[in-house]
């Protein structure tokens, strides 16, 4: 009876370990898709992140300009394109936009006033879909997204007031980040579920369509990685204990 008792105790230890790891894992263990993009344009560096959270008939998208000290409106985010699979995104519409709004004056951004629009047209952003690609952007372009410590000294840009400003400086789970680290877009997406996927992400920068673009690269979501590693570790430890039990019994 010693061997089975030893096995049960060991397996209980494995389960306890798995639960402990889950307890300290980020609370954002959801179906999230993180994309980052970087590059250089004639106006300066390009560095951005988009974090998608998929739900039933909805997509919540968090967008951040990760370039600290943006020097030109050509480096400001003015749109993002993406594809939703299963089902194709043929009927997405933007329902709300929220973020910190700043005004450019004398090369300095001031304000950081939270804005929440139930009517997103007031922020000049809209979602259009064609050929299975959703283009989320603004056409005026006001409310472009600049990064932390942005300064347009000697570079104009007041005619594009106001702007959104984000404060994240590195890729993270923006769905759990403090307000102001990103601009939050909520889209109605009929047929989308937590099993849907996001692909073909492209960021648009500047005051005209496709002035500067950067392709998004899919980054594993940290919380998902923790859960996967926990599962593999538990499976491996249980397998080892079963092998040990067989040896003892023999």
C-alpha positions in Angstrom: 0.0 0.0 0.0 3.0 2.3 0.4 3.5 2.8 -3.3 -0.1 3.9 -4.1 -0.1 6.2 -1.1 3.2 7.7 -2.2 1.7 8.2 -5.7 -1.4 9.9 -4.4 0.6 12.3 -2.3 2.9 13.0 -5.2 0.1 13.7 -7.6 -1.6 15.9 -5.0 1.7 17.9 -4.8 1.6 18.2 -8.6 -1.9 19.6 -8.6 -1.1 22.0 -5.7 1.9 23.2 -7.8 -0.3 23.8 -10.8 -2.8 25.7 -8.8 -0.1 27.8 -7.2 1.3 28.7 -10.6 -2.2 29.6 -11.8 -2.7 31.7 -8.7 0.3 33.9 -9.5 -0.4 34.0 -13.3 -1.7 37.3 -14.7 -5.5 37.7 -14.2 -5.8 38.3 -18.0 -5.8 34.7 -19.0 -8.1 35.3 -22.0 -8.0 34.9 -25.7 -5.8 37.9 -26.5 -3.7 38.6 -29.6 -0.7 41.0 -29.2 1.0 42.5 -32.3 3.9 44.8 -32.3 5.5 46.8 -35.2 8.7 48.8 -35.5 10.6 50.6 -38.3 11.9 53.9 -39.4 10.3 56.5 -41.7 11.5 59.8 -43.1 9.9 61.4 -40.1 11.5 59.2 -37.5 11.1 55.9 -35.6 7.9 53.8 -35.8 7.0 51.6 -32.8 3.5 50.5 -32.0 1.4 47.8 -30.3 -2.1 46.5 -30.8 -3.8 44.1 -28.3 -7.0 42.4 -29.4 -9.4 40.8 -27.0 -12.1 38.7 -28.7 -15.5 38.0 -27.1 -18.9 37.0 -28.4 -19.8 39.3 -31.2 -17.3 41.9 -30.0 -13.7 42.9 -30.4 -11.9 45.2 -27.9 -8.8 46.6 -29.3 -6.1 48.5 -27.4 -3.6 50.5 -29.5 -0.4 52.2 -28.2 2.3 54.3 -29.8 5.4 53.0 -28.0 7.8 55.6 -29.4 8.8 57.9 -26.6 9.5 61.5 -27.7 7.6 61.4 -31.0 8.8 64.4 -33.1 6.5 64.5 -36.0 2.9 63.9 -36.9 4.3 61.5 -39.5 5.1 59.2 -36.6 1.6 59.4 -35.1 -0.7 56.4 -35.5 -3.6 57.2 -37.8 -5.0 53.7 -38.5 -4.7 50.0 -38.3 -5.8 47.2 -40.7 -6.4 43.6 -39.7 -8.2 40.4 -40.7 -10.5 38.4 -38.5 -10.9 34.7 -39.4 -13.7 32.4 -38.4 -15.9 34.1 -39.4 -14.5 36.6 -41.9 -14.9 40.2 -40.7 -17.5 41.5 -43.1 -19.7 43.6 -40.8 -17.5 45.2 -38.1 -18.5 48.6 -36.8 -16.9 50.9 -34.2 -19.1 51.5 -31.1 -16.9 53.4 -28.7 -13.4 55.0 -28.4 -11.7 56.1 -25.2 -8.3 57.5 -24.3 -6.3 60.5 -23.1 -6.7 63.5 -25.3 -4.0 66.2 -25.6 -3.6 69.4 -27.5 -0.5 70.6 -29.3 0.6 74.2 -28.7 4.1 75.6 -29.2 5.5 72.1 -29.7 4.2 70.9 -26.4 1.3 68.5 -25.7 -1.0 69.4 -22.7 -4.3 68.2 -21.4 -4.3 64.4 -20.9 -8.1 64.7 -20.5 -9.9 61.3 -20.6 -12.3 61.1 -23.5 -15.1 58.5 -23.9 -17.1 58.6 -27.0 -20.3 56.7 -27.4 -20.5 58.2 -30.8 -17.0 57.4 -32.2 -17.5 59.8 -35.2 -16.7 62.6 -32.8 -13.2 61.2 -32.5 -12.9 60.9 -36.3 -12.3 57.1 -36.1 -14.4 54.6 -38.0 -14.2 51.0 -39.1 -14.7 49.9 -42.7 -14.4 46.4 -44.1 -13.7 45.3 -47.7 -12.2 42.1 -49.1 -12.1 40.6 -45.6 -9.9 43.4 -44.3 -11.0 45.8 -41.6 -9.5 49.3 -41.8 -9.8 51.1 -38.5 -8.7 54.7 -38.9 -9.5 58.4 -39.1 -9.6 60.4 -42.2 -9.3 64.1 -41.1 -6.9 63.3 -39.4 -7.5 64.5 -35.9 -7.1 62.3 -32.9 -4.0 60.6 -34.2 -2.1 58.6 -31.5 1.3 59.9 -30.3 3.5 58.3 -27.7 4.8 59.4 -24.3 6.9 62.6 -24.1 5.9 63.6 -27.6 7.1 67.1 -28.7 6.6 68.6 -32.2 8.7 71.7 -31.6 9.4 73.4 -34.9 7.4 70.8 -36.8 3.9 72.2 -36.9 1.0 69.9 -36.4 -1.4 72.2 -34.5 -3.8 71.9 -37.5 -4.3 68.3 -36.5 -5.4 69.0 -32.9 -6.5 67.2 -30.8 -4.4 64.0 -30.4 -4.7 60.9 -28.4 -1.6 60.2 -26.3 -0.6 56.8 -24.9 2.0 56.2 -22.2 3.1 52.6 -22.6 6.7 52.2 -23.6 7.0 48.5 -24.1 4.7 45.6 -25.2 2.4 44.4 -22.5 -1.1 43.2 -21.9 -2.8 46.5 -22.6 -6.2 45.2 -21.5 -5.0 45.2 -17.9 -2.8 48.3 -18.2 -3.8 51.6 -16.5 -5.9 54.0 -18.5 -3.8 56.2 -20.7 -1.3 53.4 -21.6 -3.4 52.8 -24.8 -6.4 54.0 -26.7 -9.4 51.6 -26.4 -11.6 50.8 -29.3 -14.7 48.6 -29.0 -16.1 47.1 -32.1 -19.3 45.2 -32.8 -18.4 42.0 -34.7 -21.3 39.7 -35.5 -20.2 36.1 -35.5 -16.9 36.6 -33.7 -16.1 34.3 -30.8 -13.3 33.6 -28.4 -12.1 31.0 -30.9 -11.7 33.5 -33.8 -8.3 34.7 -34.7 -6.6 38.0 -35.8 -4.0 38.2 -38.6 -2.5 40.5 -41.3 -2.1 43.5 -38.9 -0.7 46.7 -40.5 -0.2 50.0 -38.7 -0.6 53.3 -40.5 1.3 56.4 -39.5 1.0 60.0 -40.7 -1.6 62.4 -42.0 -2.6 60.6 -45.2 -3.5 56.9 -45.9 -0.4 54.7 -46.1 2.0 57.6 -45.7 4.1 55.3 -43.4 3.2 51.7 -42.7 4.6 49.0 -40.5 3.6 45.3 -40.4 2.5 43.8 -37.1 4.3 40.8 -35.7 2.3 38.4 -33.5 3.8 38.1 -30.0 2.8 35.3 -27.6 0.6 36.6 -24.8 2.4 36.1 -21.5 -0.6 34.8 -19.6 -1.2 32.2 -22.3 2.4 31.1 -22.1 2.1 30.7 -18.3 -0.9 28.5 -18.6 0.7 26.4 -21.3 3.9 25.9 -19.3 1.8 24.9 -16.3 -0.1 22.3 -18.3 3.1 20.8 -19.7 4.8 20.8 -16.3 1.9 19.1 -14.6 1.7 16.5 -17.4 5.4 15.7 -17.1 5.4 15.4 -13.4 2.4 13.1 -13.3 4.0 11.0 -16.0 7.2 10.8 -13.9 5.2 9.7 -10.8 3.4 7.0 -12.7 6.7 5.6 -14.0 8.1 5.6 -10.4 5.0 3.8 -9.1 5.5 1.1 -11.7 9.1 0.7 -10.7 8.1 0.4 -7.0 5.4 -2.2 -7.7 7.9 -4.3 -9.7 
